[in-house]
Amino acid sequence: MKLLLLSVSMGKEVPYMGKTVTTGIFKEPASGQGILRTLNLDGDRQIDLRGHGGPFKAVCVYTIENYEHWKRELGRNDFKFPQFGENFTVEGMREDDIHVGDVYRVGDALVEVTQPRVPCYRLGIKMGDPHFLKRFLQSCLVGFYLRVLEEGMVGAGDRIELVKKDPEEMSVRKVCHLYYFDPDNLEDCEKAIRIKALSPGWREGFENRLEKAGIPVQRTEQPTDEMCCGTSGQVVL
Protein backbone atom coordinates (compact mmCIF):
# COMPACT_ATOMS: atom_id res chain seq x y z
CA MET A 1 0.00 0.00 0.00
CA LYS A 2 1.28 3.41 -0.92
CA LEU A 3 0.39 7.10 -0.71
CA LEU A 4 0.56 8.34 -4.29
CA LEU A 5 -0.61 11.93 -3.96
CA LEU A 6 -1.50 14.58 -1.38
CA SER A 7 -4.18 17.08 -2.41
CA VAL A 8 -5.59 20.17 -0.72
CA SER A 9 -7.93 23.10 -1.31
CA MET A 10 -8.74 26.27 0.56
CA GLY A 11 -12.11 26.44 -1.18
CA LYS A 12 -13.51 27.47 -4.53
CA GLU A 13 -16.72 29.23 -5.57
CA VAL A 14 -18.69 27.40 -8.26
CA PRO A 15 -22.15 27.88 -9.81
CA TYR A 16 -24.85 25.47 -8.70
CA MET A 17 -28.58 25.62 -9.54
CA GLY A 18 -28.60 29.34 -10.15
CA LYS A 19 -26.50 30.28 -7.15
CA THR A 20 -22.88 30.22 -6.06
CA VAL A 21 -21.59 27.67 -3.55
CA THR A 22 -18.18 27.36 -1.93
CA THR A 23 -16.65 23.91 -1.88
CA GLY A 24 -13.36 22.24 -1.03
CA ILE A 25 -13.83 19.35 -3.46
CA PHE A 26 -11.78 20.99 -6.22
CA LYS A 27 -8.47 20.00 -4.66
CA GLU A 28 -5.06 20.36 -6.26
CA PRO A 29 -1.97 18.20 -5.78
CA ALA A 30 0.31 19.51 -3.05
CA SER A 31 4.04 19.70 -3.69
CA GLY A 32 6.37 17.89 -1.32
CA GLN A 33 5.34 16.82 2.14
CA GLY A 34 2.72 18.17 4.51
CA ILE A 35 1.84 17.87 8.17
CA LEU A 36 -1.18 15.73 8.91
CA ARG A 37 -2.90 17.23 11.94
CA THR A 38 -5.79 16.16 14.12
CA LEU A 39 -8.39 18.02 12.07
CA ASN A 40 -6.93 18.15 8.59
CA LEU A 41 -3.92 18.23 6.31
CA ASP A 42 -1.96 21.48 6.29
CA GLY A 43 -3.21 23.72 3.49
CA ASP A 44 -6.62 22.08 3.32
CA ARG A 45 -9.87 23.67 4.43
CA GLN A 46 -13.15 21.86 5.02
CA ILE A 47 -15.86 24.29 3.99
CA ASP A 48 -19.15 22.77 5.19
CA LEU A 49 -18.36 21.67 8.73
CA ARG A 50 -21.86 20.27 9.20
CA GLY A 51 -20.96 17.42 6.91
CA HIS A 52 -17.19 17.44 6.52
CA GLY A 53 -14.20 17.61 8.81
CA GLY A 54 -13.91 17.07 12.52
CA PRO A 55 -11.65 14.52 14.20
CA PHE A 56 -13.44 11.51 12.68
CA LYS A 57 -13.22 12.88 9.12
CA ALA A 58 -9.84 14.56 9.07
CA VAL A 59 -8.70 12.95 5.80
CA CYS A 60 -10.59 11.58 2.80
CA VAL A 61 -8.94 8.61 1.05
CA TYR A 62 -9.58 7.13 -2.40
CA THR A 63 -7.69 4.31 -4.07
CA ILE A 64 -6.36 4.47 -7.61
CA GLU A 65 -7.88 1.09 -8.47
CA ASN A 66 -11.29 2.77 -8.33
CA TYR A 67 -10.18 5.25 -10.97
CA GLU A 68 -9.80 2.35 -13.39
CA HIS A 69 -13.26 1.07 -12.45
CA TRP A 70 -14.92 4.41 -13.14
CA LYS A 71 -13.01 4.93 -16.38
CA ARG A 72 -14.48 1.68 -17.66
CA GLU A 73 -17.91 2.18 -16.12
CA LEU A 74 -18.38 5.74 -17.38
CA GLY A 75 -16.39 5.43 -20.60
CA ARG A 76 -14.27 8.40 -19.61
CA ASN A 77 -10.54 9.03 -19.78
CA ASP A 78 -10.52 12.70 -18.76
CA PHE A 79 -9.95 12.18 -15.04
CA LYS A 80 -7.42 14.44 -13.33
CA PHE A 81 -6.06 13.73 -9.86
CA PRO A 82 -7.75 14.09 -7.45
CA GLN A 83 -10.90 13.55 -9.51
CA PHE A 84 -12.99 12.47 -6.54
CA GLY A 85 -11.92 15.26 -4.20
CA GLU A 86 -9.82 13.08 -1.92
CA ASN A 87 -6.90 14.26 0.24
CA PHE A 88 -4.99 11.00 -0.16
CA THR A 89 -4.88 9.20 -3.48
CA VAL A 90 -3.55 5.77 -2.56
CA GLU A 91 -2.68 2.43 -4.07
CA GLY A 92 -3.77 -0.98 -2.81
CA MET A 93 -6.54 0.11 -0.45
CA ARG A 94 -9.76 -1.25 -1.95
CA GLU A 95 -12.94 -0.95 0.08
CA ASP A 96 -13.24 -4.75 0.19
CA ASP A 97 -9.84 -5.04 1.88
CA ILE A 98 -9.85 -2.12 4.32
CA HIS A 99 -11.82 -2.49 7.56
CA VAL A 100 -13.42 0.23 9.62
CA GLY A 101 -11.24 0.41 12.73
CA ASP A 102 -7.99 -0.62 11.02
CA VAL A 103 -4.95 1.42 12.11
CA TYR A 104 -2.18 2.39 9.68
CA ARG A 105 1.17 4.11 9.76
CA VAL A 106 1.69 6.55 6.90
CA GLY A 107 4.86 8.62 6.97
CA ASP A 108 5.24 9.85 10.53
CA ALA A 109 1.50 9.82 11.22
CA LEU A 110 -0.72 7.14 12.73
CA VAL A 111 -4.29 6.99 11.42
CA GLU A 112 -7.48 4.99 11.92
CA VAL A 113 -10.32 4.21 9.50
CA THR A 114 -13.59 5.57 10.90
CA GLN A 115 -16.30 5.32 8.22
CA PRO A 116 -17.04 5.09 4.50
CA ARG A 117 -17.27 8.37 2.67
CA VAL A 118 -20.78 9.80 2.23
CA PRO A 119 -21.14 11.49 -1.18
CA CYS A 120 -23.00 14.79 -1.42
CA TYR A 121 -24.05 17.02 -4.28
CA ARG A 122 -20.62 18.61 -4.53
CA LEU A 123 -19.24 15.39 -6.01
CA GLY A 124 -21.88 15.67 -8.73
CA ILE A 125 -20.63 19.17 -9.47
CA LYS A 126 -17.04 17.93 -9.65
CA MET A 127 -17.98 15.07 -11.99
CA GLY A 128 -20.19 17.27 -14.14
CA ASP A 129 -23.07 14.84 -13.59
CA PRO A 130 -25.67 15.31 -10.82
CA HIS A 131 -26.82 11.69 -11.28
CA PHE A 132 -23.37 10.29 -10.52
CA LEU A 133 -23.97 10.38 -6.76
CA LYS A 134 -26.54 7.57 -6.93
CA ARG A 135 -24.26 5.43 -9.06
CA PHE A 136 -21.29 6.16 -6.82
CA LEU A 137 -23.13 5.20 -3.64
CA GLN A 138 -24.67 2.06 -5.14
CA SER A 139 -21.20 0.83 -6.06
CA CYS A 140 -20.00 1.26 -2.44
CA LEU A 141 -16.64 2.20 -3.98
CA VAL A 142 -16.83 5.41 -2.01
CA GLY A 143 -13.47 5.63 -0.25
CA PHE A 144 -13.20 6.27 3.46
CA TYR A 145 -12.26 8.75 6.18
CA LEU A 146 -9.40 8.69 8.65
CA ARG A 147 -8.96 9.87 12.21
CA VAL A 148 -5.46 11.05 13.13
CA LEU A 149 -4.14 9.23 16.21
CA GLU A 150 -0.64 10.72 15.94
CA GLU A 151 0.15 13.84 13.93
CA GLY A 152 3.11 13.73 11.61
CA MET A 153 4.71 14.51 8.26
CA VAL A 154 3.32 12.68 5.23
CA GLY A 155 4.22 12.82 1.56
CA ALA A 156 3.71 11.21 -1.83
CA GLY A 157 5.61 7.96 -2.03
CA ASP A 158 5.16 7.05 1.64
CA ARG A 159 4.43 3.41 2.38
CA ILE A 160 1.19 2.72 4.22
CA GLU A 161 1.62 -0.07 6.73
CA LEU A 162 -1.06 -1.91 8.67
CA VAL A 163 -0.44 -1.56 12.42
CA LYS A 164 -3.61 -3.16 13.76
CA LYS A 165 -6.58 -4.86 12.14
CA ASP A 166 -9.96 -4.25 13.78
CA PRO A 167 -11.23 -7.45 15.42
CA GLU A 168 -14.68 -7.20 13.81
CA GLU A 169 -13.10 -7.18 10.33
CA MET A 170 -16.00 -5.34 8.67
CA SER A 171 -14.81 -3.92 5.39
CA VAL A 172 -15.55 -0.36 4.31
CA ARG A 173 -17.65 -1.73 1.46
CA LYS A 174 -19.64 -4.01 3.78
CA VAL A 175 -20.36 -1.21 6.26
CA CYS A 176 -21.47 1.08 3.43
CA HIS A 177 -23.75 -1.58 1.95
CA LEU A 178 -25.17 -2.40 5.38
CA TYR A 179 -26.04 1.21 6.12
CA TYR A 180 -27.69 2.10 2.84
CA PHE A 181 -28.87 -1.13 1.23
CA ASP A 182 -29.33 -3.82 3.90
CA PRO A 183 -31.70 -2.35 6.51
CA ASP A 184 -32.98 -5.70 7.79
CA ASN A 185 -29.55 -7.11 8.63
CA LEU A 186 -29.68 -6.50 12.37
CA GLU A 187 -26.97 -9.04 13.16
CA ASP A 188 -24.38 -7.04 11.27
CA CYS A 189 -25.71 -3.81 12.81
CA GLU A 190 -24.87 -5.25 16.22
CA LYS A 191 -21.44 -6.17 14.92
CA ALA A 192 -20.90 -2.68 13.48
CA ILE A 193 -21.59 -0.89 16.75
CA ARG A 194 -18.91 -3.01 18.40
CA ILE A 195 -16.31 -1.26 16.23
CA LYS A 196 -14.80 1.20 18.70
CA ALA A 197 -13.43 3.44 15.93
CA LEU A 198 -16.76 3.83 14.10
CA SER A 199 -17.64 7.52 13.83
CA PRO A 200 -20.52 8.76 16.02
CA GLY A 201 -22.85 9.57 13.11
CA TRP A 202 -22.68 6.06 11.69
CA ARG A 203 -22.90 4.47 15.13
CA GLU A 204 -26.06 6.44 15.90
CA GLY A 205 -27.61 5.35 12.63
CA PHE A 206 -27.06 1.67 13.42
CA GLU A 207 -28.16 2.09 17.04
CA ASN A 208 -31.40 3.78 15.94
CA ARG A 209 -32.10 0.89 13.59
CA LEU A 210 -31.60 -1.67 16.35
CA GLU A 211 -33.75 0.20 18.85
CA LYS A 212 -36.54 0.55 16.29
CA ALA A 213 -36.44 -3.25 15.95
CA GLY A 214 -36.78 -3.62 19.73
CA ILE A 215 -33.16 -4.59 20.34
CA PRO A 216 -31.76 -2.84 23.43
CA VAL A 217 -28.62 -0.77 22.87
CA GLN A 218 -26.25 0.50 25.52
CA ARG A 219 -25.35 3.94 24.24
CA THR A 220 -22.20 5.74 25.30
CA GLU A 221 -21.69 9.48 25.17
CA GLN A 222 -19.78 10.51 22.08
CA PRO A 223 -19.02 13.82 20.40
CA THR A 224 -21.41 15.02 17.74
CA ASP A 225 -20.33 14.00 14.26
CA GLU A 226 -22.97 14.82 11.67
CA MET A 227 -22.82 12.90 8.42
CA CYS A 228 -22.87 14.78 5.14
CA CYS A 229 -26.57 14.22 4.70
CA GLY A 230 -27.63 13.46 8.27
CA THR A 231 -27.80 10.19 10.17
CA SER A 232 -30.98 8.78 8.71
CA GLY A 233 -29.29 6.71 6.03
CA GLN A 234 -30.72 8.88 3.28
CA VAL A 235 -28.65 10.72 0.73
CA VAL A 236 -30.27 13.51 -1.24
CA LEU A 237 -29.67 12.65 -4.91
N, C-alpha and C positions, 0 to 999 in steps of 0.2 A: 504494500500500500504506500502511496506517495502523494504528497501535496504538490500539485502541478502549477497552481496559480493562486495568488492572493488578489482580491479585487475589493475596491472600496468606492463609496460615493458620499458626497456631502449633501446630495439632494438635487433634483432637477425638476423644473416646472414643465408639465406637458399638458396638451389639450385632452379633455375627456368629457364627452357628452355635453358639449357646449360650454364647458367651464374649464378652468385651469386647476390641476392638482399637482401637489409636490410629492415626489416619490424618490426613494433611494434605490429602486430596482435597476436603474441604468448605471450600473457599476462599471468601473474601468480598472484594468490591471494595474496593480501597484508595483513600482520598481523596488527591487531589493527586498529587504526584510522589514517586518513590522512587529510591534509589540501587541500581543494578544492580551487584552485586559478582561476584567471580570464582566464588563458590560458590552464590550465590542472590540473590534480591531482598530488600532490607531488609524485615523483618517477616514473612518466610516461613521456615518450618522444614520440612525434609525428614525425615520420621519414620524410615522404613525405609531406612537408608543402604546396605543390601546391594543394593537395587534402584533407589534414587532418589538424586538428588544427585550430587555430585562435579563436577569441572570440565567434564566432557563432557555433563552433564545439569543445568546450572545453572538453566535456564528451560524450562518447557514451554509450547508455543505451539499454539493452535487457531484456525482461521479461521472467521469468522461464516458464510461460505457453507455450511459443513458443518452448522451449526445448521438451516438450511433443509432440507437433505437429510434429516436425522434427524427433523425434524418431519413431513415427508411420509412417510418410510419407516415410522415408528413410529406415526403418527397421533396425535401428542401436540402440545399447545401449552402445556405447563406448564413449559417450560424456564426456568430462572433463571440468569443469568450469575454465575459461570462454571460452567455445567452439567457440563462435562467435566473439571473440576479443573485447568484450565490457569492459568498465571501471566499470560500475554499472550493476550487475546482480540484478534484482528487482523482486518483486512479485506484481501482481495485476495491471499491467500497459500495458494492451493490446493496440495495435495500433488502434483498433476500439473505445477505450474509452478515449484515450489521444488526446488532440487537440493541434495543432501548436499554440503557443502563451500562453498556460496555464502556470501559475507560481506556483511553489511548494517550500515548505520548507523541506529540508532534513538535519538533524543534525542542525548545526549552519549556514548552507549556504542557500541562496535563489537562485533558478534557474528557467530558462524559456526555454520551448521547442521551437526550432527554425526551424527544418526541419526533414524529414525522413532521415535515413541513406542511403547513396548511396554505394552499394557494388562494390568493385573492385577486380582485379585478386588475390589479396593477400588472400581474403576469400576463394577462390578456392584452394589455396595452403594449407591453414589451414585445410580445410575440406577434402583434399586429392582427390578432384574432380573438375576439371576445369569447368565442365558443371553445377555445383551447382549454380553459380551466376545467370544464367537465371531463374532457378527454384525459387531461393530465391527472386529475384525481382518480378517475376510474382505473388508470393504469397502476396506481399506487407506486409509481416510480417518481416520487415527489422529493427525494432528498430528506435531510434531517437537520435538526438543530443540536448545538453543543452548549453545555455549561462549562465554564472555565474553573477548574479546581485549583490550578496553579498558573499564575500569569507567567508569560515568558516570550522570548523572541521566536518568531516563526518566519519561514521564507520558502519560496518556490524551490522544489528539489528536496525538501525535508522528507525523511522517511516517517511513516505513521505506524507506530508499533502498538499492538494490543497489550495492555497492562493487566486488565481484568475483564473477564467475560461475565455478564450478568447471569446469575443462577437460573432465572426463569427462561432465558434464551428465546425471547419473543422478538422476532425480526422486525425491523422498521416496516417492512411491507405488510407483515401479518397484523401489526398493531393498527396500521392505517386501514387495512381492509376490515378489521374488526370494528373499528369506530364508525366507519361510514357505510359499510355494506353487509354487516353480519350482526344485526341488532339482537337476534335471538340467542346468540352464543354466550350465555351467561357464565359458563365454565371458564372460558378464556377471559371474560371480564374480571372474574375473581383473580385469575392469574395475573392480569395486567396491573391491578392495583397493588399487587405484591412487589412490583418493581419500584424500589426506593427512589430511583432517579427520575421516574416519570414526572413530567411537569404538572403543576397543580391544575391547569385547565383541563388537560386530558384525564387526569385522575378523577376530577369532579364529574366529568361526563360519564365515565364508567360507573362511578359510585351511584350517580343518579339513576342510571339504567338498572342497576341491581336493586336499589331501594324500591323502584317502581314495580319490580317483579316480586317484591316481598322478601328479598334477601337482606338480612341485617348487615350493615356496614359500620365498622368502627372508624369514624373519621378522625383525622389528626389535623391540628391547625397548621395551615401552610400559607405562604404569601400569595397574594392575588397574582394570577398569571393569565390574563385574558387571551384567548385564542384569536386568530385573525378575524374570524367571523362568529365569535361567541363560543359557548361550550355546549351547544345543543346538538352538535353533530351535523348541522346544516351549513352548507356553503352557498352563498348567493352567486348564482351563475348567470 
